[in-house]
Amino acid sequence: MRKTLDQWIERARRVLDRATLVPFLVRCGIAVAFVLAVSVAWPVELIAGRFALPLYAVALWPAIAPRGRGATITVLLVVAGWIADTTWFDQRVALWRVLGIAALVYIGHTLTALAAALPYDAMVNLDVVTTWIGRALAVVLISSVLTVIALGLTSALAGGAFVLATLVGLAGAVGATMLLARLLRRGDVG
Amino acid sequence: MSDPSPSPDEGSGPAWVPTRALGRTVLLTGLLLVLGVALGRVDLVLLAAPFAIGAAVGLRRMPRSAPEVTIDSGDEYVVEGGRVDAALTVSNPDVIAYDLVVVRTRTSSWLRLEQSDRPFAITVPVDGWAAVELPGEALRWGRHDLGPVAARVAACGGLLACRPVVTSPLGVRVYPETEPFAAVEAMPAAAGLVGNHRSRRPGEGGELAGVRPFAPGDRLRRIDWRVSLRTRDLHVAATLSDRDAEVLLLLDVLGEAGTSGGVRGSASVLDTTVRAAAAIAEHYLKGGDRVSLMEFGAGSRRLRAATGRRQYLTVLEWLLDVRPDPGDEMPVDTVFGAHHVSPDALVVVLTPLLDPRAADMLAQLTQVGRYTVAVDTLPTGAAPPQRGEWTELATRLWRIERENVLGRLREHGVPVVSWAGTGSLDLVLQDVARLASAPRGR
């Protein structure tokens, strides 16, 4: 037991010695994005209470182990908190919260993808990170515009949210199916 | 430069595979869409929007080719202590840019390259290339591996990754630094009648040996008229003949001792052996002599005698492959014998005298009349590793025994000298030359 602990401490020390700034900042970005996403999505009553510690621990998990399933679980946790807040706690669907959660969750997800491929001790050219973040921000911008338009349409339709959700959902499902089909076809060729 | 890396997907499926990020994207998009439709919540559908848009943007064009990785070591001729300008180049033959290429390499510990122990993360544009410069220096002679290099590529915003592409290592030849060496003393014997050395025998040459009375057979152009007029008797200028020589460098590779610290650190036995051999070979080859090399070990590699700059380069190349080669056989009787050595060659044996077989070989060479000089290559202060309380005492005994061996060799007429660069061999060559000028009873 003692030996294992010593080995673990030694390994942690070695990792800290070798770690470089850019991968560390990327992981910090993941942590900040998911912590903020959890904070925005979950009801204030729960965040301020005894659930804060486990919730934030899960939010930090992808930053520590970006190659695992942490990011998926964290995003699901955020969505669960959002549904709980808008269903059981009767919070209204505010535009800023939808925009914030969508942007933060996507940034956390894409930075996790980067961190998973980027060793913690790598010497990183800055254009890797700037290109990556630039693309993520472009995606966030497009989706934000879409969100604003869709929520505006929902309020304009006055109660037609169910119809709109069905239509947008179906369009998304068709898009996802096409994407999967394309990937499967590539797999056959490649 | 190494050959471009082979395709990474040899029999192991496609080169490009989906990453966990793509799986997450598909799962979350699908789940949020289903929940949005099921619960009639457009906000849930909108939460899926960035994932769907990100996937659409990323996967609008798919990669088809694997990257190519090459290694370049810079200069072809590197001398230990010299600069190595290594570079790892990743080429992108594909139609999309590589968002992230992680390149790692492993190098020999004798090539100190900046940050070579770290992975490098770069981007590579469409149909372009990017290079990672690894400047550094070569610390020790030998053939050192630069590589293998592995590159892993992520494209489409990290949704697809290429299987690692691995390039086989590139051998970097690092030639030994030749310590300054100059022997001015005459060669003990020579094989030919012409050459660059004044011999100790009178004959046709350029080196004045003295003036003596004219004798039948002397050439008229040799008459020293000034002395002849003064003495009123014909006198001729006697010269020493010019000779070339063959030098055999015999490298004792039966064992390695001491720690090699590279070109600026401590020298092991083989370090001293190789550097001294290079220096001696350079000296004699520059002088126009023929130099051959031979290993005294189980393998008994041999380099035939030759002369000139080409032979010097061959010698350096040959020295790169010097390895400890103890073997269990007795090389003195089986693979090495005095018949391998030309009778007129100067044999320079570079040996740490750690193995009794080396002392036997030296004694045998001297016994059969070869002009032999032993260069002691054992580093100062070399001692076996501390294994117990008796190690120190055992080391002292071993030193005493070694001194005895050296003493006995000297008694047998084998001059033993420690390698110290310039002029190391002058004193012993003088002794050997004096012995050589005496009649030999063979």
Boltz contact constraints between the chains, C-beta under 6 A:
constraints:
  - contact:
      token1: [A, 72]
      token2: [B, 24]
      max_distance: 6.0
  - contact:
      token1: [A, 75]
      token2: [B, 28]
      max_distance: 6.0
  - contact:
      token1: [A, 93]
      token2: [B, 43]
      max_distance: 6.0
  - contact:
      token1: [A, 98]
      token2: [B, 43]
      max_distance: 6.0
  - contact:
      token1: [A, 98]
      token2: [B, 46]
      max_distance: 6.0
  - contact:
      token1: [A, 102]
      token2: [B, 47]
      max_distance: 6.0
  - contact:
      token1: [A, 102]
      token2: [B, 50]
      max_distance: 6.0
  - contact:
      token1: [A, 106]
      token2: [B, 50]
      max_distance: 6.0
  - contact:
      token1: [A, 113]
      token2: [B, 21]
      max_distance: 6.0
  - contact:
      token1: [A, 113]
      token2: [B, 158]
      max_distance: 6.0
  - contact:
      token1: [A, 114]
      token2: [B, 158]
      max_distance: 6.0
  - contact:
      token1: [A, 117]
      token2: [B, 100]
      max_distance: 6.0
  - contact:
      token1: [A, 117]
      token2: [B, 154]
      max_distance: 6.0
  - contact:
      token1: [A, 118]
      token2: [B, 121]
      max_distance: 6.0
  - contact:
      token1: [A, 119]
      token2: [B, 119]
      max_distance: 6.0
  - contact:
      token1: [A, 121]
      token2: [B, 118]
      max_distance: 6.0
  - contact:
      token1: [A, 122]
      token2: [B, 119]
      max_distance: 6.0
  - contact:
      token1: [A, 122]
      token2: [B, 121]
      max_distance: 6.0
  - contact:
      token1: [A, 123]
      token2: [B, 115]
      max_distance: 6.0
  - contact:
      token1: [A, 123]
      token2: [B, 118]
      max_distance: 6.0
  - contact:
      token1: [A, 123]
      token2: [B, 120]
      max_distance: 6.0
  - contact:
      token1: [A, 124]
      token2: [B, 121]
      max_distance: 6.0
  - contact:
      token1: [A, 125]
      token2: [B, 122]
      max_distance: 6.0
  - contact:
      token1: [A, 127]
      token2: [B, 123]
      max_distance: 6.0
  - contact:
      token1: [A, 128]
      token2: [B, 100]
      max_distance: 6.0
  - contact:
      token1: [A, 128]
      token2: [B, 121]
      max_distance: 6.0
  - contact:
      token1: [A, 128]
      token2: [B, 123]
      max_distance: 6.0
  - contact:
      token1: [A, 135]
      token2: [B, 157]
      max_distance: 6.0
  - contact:
      token1: [A, 139]
      token2: [B, 50]
      max_distance: 6.0
  - contact:
      token1: [A, 139]
      token2: [B, 53]
      max_distance: 6.0
  - contact:
      token1: [A, 139]
      token2: [B, 54]
      max_distance: 6.0
  - contact:
      token1: [A, 142]
      token2: [B, 53]
      max_distance: 6.0
  - contact:
      token1: [A, 143]
      token2: [B, 49]
      max_distance: 6.0
  - contact:
      token1: [A, 143]
      token2: [B, 50]
      max_distance: 6.0
  - contact:
      token1: [A, 143]
      token2: [B, 53]
      max_distance: 6.0
  - contact:
      token1: [A, 146]
      token2: [B, 49]
      max_distance: 6.0
  - contact:
      token1: [A, 147]
      token2: [B, 46]
      max_distance: 6.0
  - contact:
      token1: [A, 150]
      token2: [B, 42]
      max_distance: 6.0
  - contact:
      token1: [A, 150]
      token2: [B, 46]
      max_distance: 6.0
  - contact:
      token1: [A, 154]
      token2: [B, 42]
      max_distance: 6.0
  - contact:
      token1: [A, 161]
      token2: [B, 42]
      max_distance: 6.0
  - contact:
      token1: [A, 162]
      token2: [B, 40]
      max_distance: 6.0
  - contact:
      token1: [A, 164]
      token2: [B, 42]
      max_distance: 6.0
  - contact:
      token1: [A, 165]
      token2: [B, 36]
      max_distance: 6.0
  - contact:
      token1: [A, 165]
      token2: [B, 40]
      max_distance: 6.0
  - contact:
      token1: [A, 165]
      token2: [B, 41]
      max_distance: 6.0
  - contact:
      token1: [A, 165]
      token2: [B, 42]
      max_distance: 6.0
  - contact:
      token1: [A, 165]
      token2: [B, 45]
      max_distance: 6.0
  - contact:
      token1: [A, 166]
      token2: [B, 37]
      max_distance: 6.0
  - contact:
      token1: [A, 168]
      token2: [B, 45]
      max_distance: 6.0
  - contact:
      token1: [A, 169]
      token2: [B, 33]
      max_distance: 6.0
  - contact:
      token1: [A, 169]
      token2: [B, 36]
      max_distance: 6.0
  - contact:
      token1: [A, 169]
      token2: [B, 37]
      max_distance: 6.0
  - contact:
      token1: [A, 169]
      token2: [B, 45]
      max_distance: 6.0
  - contact:
      token1: [A, 172]
      token2: [B, 33]
      max_distance: 6.0
  - contact:
      token1: [A, 172]
      token2: [B, 52]
      max_distance: 6.0
  - contact:
      token1: [A, 173]
      token2: [B, 33]
      max_distance: 6.0
  - contact:
      token1: [A, 175]
      token2: [B, 52]
      max_distance: 6.0
  - contact:
      token1: [A, 176]
      token2: [B, 29]
      max_distance: 6.0
  - contact:
      token1: [A, 176]
      token2: [B, 30]
      max_distance: 6.0
  - contact:
      token1: [A, 179]
      token2: [B, 55]
      max_distance: 6.0
  - contact:
      token1: [A, 186]
      token2: [B, 62]
      max_distance: 6.0
  - contact:
      token1: [A, 190]
      token2: [B, 14]
      max_distance: 6.0
